[in-house]
Amino acid sequence: MKIAIIYSLSDLAAIGIVEKLIENAMCSDLGGEVYGAKTSKQCVLGNVEALLLGFDGEIVYLNSLDNLKGFNMFIVPSRHQSEARIPSLTVHVTGNPWRRSDFGGEPMTLSLSNPVLMWLILQDLYKARNSHNTLSKFSISYEVTHHGPTIRNTPITFVEIGSSENEWRDAVAQEVVAKAIENSIKMFYSLKDKPPCRVAIGFGGSHYAPLFTRRALEKGECYGHMIPNYAIKELSVEDLKLVAEMAIEMTPNAQLVVIEKMRSELKNTIIAVAKSHGLEHVVA
């Protein structure tokens, strides 16, 4: 079992998270460029071998990651930036569920998701936030699928600190994210193919996926791809069918499709695709 933790050397939040990971792990410097990374360390996290790979530039544009072979998963600690500047800790998979690629990746292409790991990280972040007074201002949530890179062959998970430099530099937030990554890796590999949650795909809602986050925390549903209303509104019915097919394909072992309120034509299109794959659906 082999994990790559991939980060940008220009990302303040990512650097802080990786430093916390290294403090709590047994690591050795590999030296030189490994897999094209500028810095590389081999570590043991949660009893699992992991490579920590630091790259120049933004990870959202690093489509070459799809050429890295022999890894079970990619985890990307990262900063999150938004105009609202709301302090947040978030987790999501990557991809562009529309005919644009404003922030890396390829249009109309989704990455392979890791819904169980994402759920474990979300749960750990939620518990940690509630046990650290200094993190009470942080929201904990999924984010919907909305940026690159496009990674088809290895499941990829972004874990982000948002949404301004104050939060990116927050040592407690960095520590909590690092612990969530380490704890979730350990838990993931202890499950032995017995998932603790029901794998789901979400359609509708807003960027921070409040409905899907709530259902994940309360109902034990673990989400892979979540396609928001603002993306769905850009799609023709035929494109929506393609996106729904991709979301199912790139969410391994999906059992359930959850649809938030939307126009009947769009809802029925998604339901038809779900039924064609033998998946249950819920309109919430």
C-alpha positions, -999 to +999 in steps of 0.1 A: +000+000+000+015+033-011+002+068-007+014+101-022+008+133-002+013+160-028+016+197-021+027+230-036+059+246-023+042+280-027+012+271-006+014+284+030-013+261+043+001+230+026+036+236+038+024+240+074+003+208+072+032+188+058+056+201+085+031+189+111+029+155+094+067+152+094+068+161+131+046+132+140+060+106+116+092+086+109+106+102+077+137+100+056+148+124+029+149+107-005+171+135-020+169+148-056+139+148-078+114+119-073+084+117-096+092+152-108+089+167-073+114+192-061+114+178-025+106+143-014+104+124+018+094+088+026+074+086+058+053+061+078+018+076+085-007+055+104+015+024+098+013+030+060+041+040+037+037+075+022+057+097+000+056+134+007+061+152-027+065+189-030+061+205-064+066+240-078+034+257-090-002+250-082-013+214-078-047+222-096-027+224-129-006+193-123-023+169-147+009+149-150+000+133-116-020+108-137+013+094-149+024+085-114+020+047-110+020+023-081+000+045-057-032+036-040-043+072-034-032+109-037-039+133-008-034+170-014-032+194+016-040+228+003-051+263+010-087+274+001-094+309-010-128+326-012-141+361-014-163+355+016-131+348+036-150+324+059-126+303+081-131+267+069-117+232+068-129+213+037-125+181+018-134+172-018-124+154-050-114+172-082-129+176-117-147+199-140-184+190-144-189+215-172-174+226-205-148+249-187-115+244-170-110+277-152-087+262-125-069+233-141-079+199-153-099+191-184-135+202-193-163+177-188-139+153-170-140+140-134-113+125-113-115+092-094-129+099-060-122+082-026-155+086-008-147+065+023-114+084+029-132+118+024-158+107+049-132+097+075-114+130+071-147+150+073-156+131+105-122+137+121-122+174+112-156+178+127-147+161+160-114+181+162-132+214+156-155+206+185-126+199+208-105+230+200-119+263+213-096+282+189-112+264+159-148+273+168-150+299+141-141+273+114-169+257+093-163+220+085-177+208+052-174+190+019-168+211-012-184+202-045-164+191-075-150+223-091-113+224-101-084+204-114-063+185-117-080+157-137-068+124-123-085+093-137-063+064-125-057+071-088-083+085-063-074+120-053-086+139-022-080+176-015-080+187+022-080+225+025-077+253+051-096+285+042-101+311+034-074+338+040-037+340+050-047+342+087-062+307+085-035+293+062-009+302+088-030+290+118-008+263+135-038+247+152-057+243+120-025+229+103-021+204+131-058+194+130-057+188+093-024+168+096-039+146+123-071+141+103-050+129+073-029+106+095-059+092+115-080+087+084-052+068+066-048+045+096-086+040+098-090+035+061-066+006+060-080-010+091-114-013+076-104-043+054-131-037+027-158-031+053-169+004+046-183+023+076-206+044+054-229+042+024-213+055-007-233+083-023-232+109-051-248+143-047-265+166-072-276+201-065-271+226-037-244+252-032-206+252-032-201+240+004-226+212+001-245+218+033-271+191+026-245+164+017-223+174+046-252+171+071-263+138+057-227+125+058-223+134+095-258+124+105-268+095+082-234+078+075-235+086+038-200+091+023-200+112-008-177+110-038-186+135-065-210+163-056-223+183-086-237+218-076-266+237-090-243+264-105-226+237-126-258+219-135-273+252-148-246+254-174-254+220-188-277+208-215-298+177-207-274+156-228-244+171-210-261+164-176-265+128-186-228+126-194-218+142-161-241+119-141-226+089-159-191+101-151-200+109-114-212+073-110-182+058-128-157+079-108-173+073-074-164+036-067-190+014-051-217+040-052-251+028-039-271+060-036-278+092-055-290+122-035-307+150-054-313+184-039-343+205-051-340+214-088-362+216-120-382+184-127-365+179-161-330+179-146-341+158-116-357+132-139-326+131-161-304+123-131-329+097-117-330+079-151-292+076-151-292+064-115-318+037-122-299+026-153-270+018-130-292+001-104-287+028-078-312+040-053-321+077-054-334+102-028-348+136-035-340+157-004 
